[in-house]
Amino acid sequence: IKKQQQDVLGFLEANKIEFEEKDIAANEENRKWMRENVPEDSRPASGNPLPPRLFNDSRYLGDYNAFFEARENNAVYAFLGLTAPPGSKVGEHLPTVSP
């Protein structure tokens, strides 16, 4: 999990994409928010959804696998719901990452 979190955060930082990080390990309110905002069909069969999970405001975008696939397809900005900067291969709302 930690490696996936670092991968997402590193990508966002390297591409100067602003984001808000919500720590669910140390903050029960953030943990509750994440559980409530991950759609039913994206939750594991048992237990709670594991991080990292990505959101744009409260709109659920996906988990690490969805992010990784978007990155591999040079579609991260579309995945995040952001406008790609001019000349980029791969905005306005801050994506939220819950590590």
Backbone torsions as a table, in degrees:
resi	resn	phi	psi	omega
1	ILE	NA	-44.8	-177.8
2	LYS	-60.2	-41.4	179.5
3	LYS	-63.1	-42.1	178.6
4	GLN	-65.1	-41.5	177.9
5	GLN	-60.7	-46.1	179.9
6	GLN	-63.8	-36.0	178.7
7	ASP	-62.6	-48.0	-179.7
8	VAL	-64.4	-51.0	-177.8
9	LEU	-62.1	-41.4	178.5
10	GLY	-60.9	-42.2	179.1
11	PHE	-64.0	-46.7	-179.0
12	LEU	-62.0	-44.2	179.8
13	GLU	-65.4	-44.6	-178.3
14	ALA	-62.4	-31.3	-179.0
15	ASN	-97.7	10.4	177.4
16	LYS	53.6	41.2	175.8
17	ILE	-95.1	118.0	-179.2
18	GLU	-68.8	142.4	179.2
19	PHE	-152.9	162.3	174.0
20	GLU	-114.1	126.0	179.6
21	GLU	-96.8	130.0	177.7
22	LYS	-114.6	115.5	-179.3
23	ASP	-82.4	112.3	-179.0
24	ILE	-91.0	-11.4	179.6
25	ALA	-76.4	-37.1	-174.3
26	ALA	-104.2	-4.0	-173.7
27	ASN	-134.4	108.6	-178.6
28	GLU	-62.0	-36.0	179.1
29	GLU	-61.5	-43.4	177.4
30	ASN	-65.3	-39.9	179.3
31	ARG	-62.6	-44.3	178.9
32	LYS	-63.5	-43.5	-179.8
33	TRP	-59.4	-45.5	-178.7
34	MET	-63.1	-46.8	-179.7
35	ARG	-58.4	-39.7	-178.3
36	GLU	-72.8	-26.8	-174.1
37	ASN	-100.6	-6.0	172.4
38	VAL	-83.0	121.7	-177.9
39	PRO	-59.4	151.1	-178.4
40	GLU	-51.6	-43.3	-176.6
41	ASP	-74.6	-5.2	178.3
42	SER	-108.9	7.8	179.5
43	ARG	-93.3	152.3	176.6
44	PRO	-67.8	158.6	-179.6
45	ALA	-58.7	-35.6	176.5
46	SER	-137.9	149.9	180.0
47	GLY	83.5	-170.3	-177.8
48	ASN	-98.8	155.9	175.4
49	PRO	-61.7	136.7	-180.0
50	LEU	-94.5	147.2	177.1
51	PRO	-75.8	167.1	-3.0
52	PRO	-81.1	145.1	173.9
53	ARG	-123.7	141.2	-176.8
54	LEU	-115.0	140.5	-179.5
55	PHE	-135.7	155.8	168.2
56	ASN	-119.3	108.3	-164.9
57	ASP	57.5	-121.6	178.6
58	SER	-103.1	6.2	179.0
59	ARG	-81.2	120.8	-178.8
60	TYR	-71.1	129.7	179.9
61	LEU	-101.3	-41.0	-179.9
62	GLY	154.1	-177.4	180.0
63	ASP	-99.5	-169.7	-178.2
64	TYR	-60.5	-41.5	-178.4
65	ASN	-61.1	-40.3	178.1
66	ALA	-66.8	-41.0	176.9
67	PHE	-62.1	-46.8	-178.2
68	PHE	-60.1	-43.7	179.5
69	GLU	-63.3	-42.2	178.0
70	ALA	-63.0	-39.6	179.4
71	ARG	-65.9	-42.7	179.0
72	GLU	-62.3	-30.2	-178.6
73	ASN	-96.8	13.1	-178.1
74	ASN	52.7	41.4	-177.6
75	ALA	-127.0	28.3	-175.7
76	VAL	-64.1	-41.7	-178.8
77	TYR	-63.2	-41.6	176.5
78	ALA	-63.9	-42.9	178.5
79	PHE	-58.5	-42.9	-179.0
80	LEU	-77.9	-8.9	-178.2
81	GLY	76.3	29.2	-178.1
82	LEU	-115.3	159.2	174.1
83	THR	-84.8	126.5	179.4
84	ALA	-68.1	140.5	177.2
85	PRO	-66.4	153.3	179.7
86	PRO	-55.0	134.0	176.5
87	GLY	83.2	-0.1	-179.3
88	SER	-86.6	152.0	174.8
89	LYS	-79.1	-43.4	-171.3
90	VAL	-70.8	NA	NA
91	GLY	NA	-167.1	-146.3
92	GLU	-126.1	-43.0	174.7
93	HIS	-103.5	150.7	179.3
94	LEU	-90.0	120.4	173.3
95	PRO	-65.5	147.7	178.1
96	THR	-110.9	131.8	178.6
97	VAL	-115.9	122.5	177.7
98	SER	-105.1	98.9	-179.4
99	PRO	-82.2	NA	NA
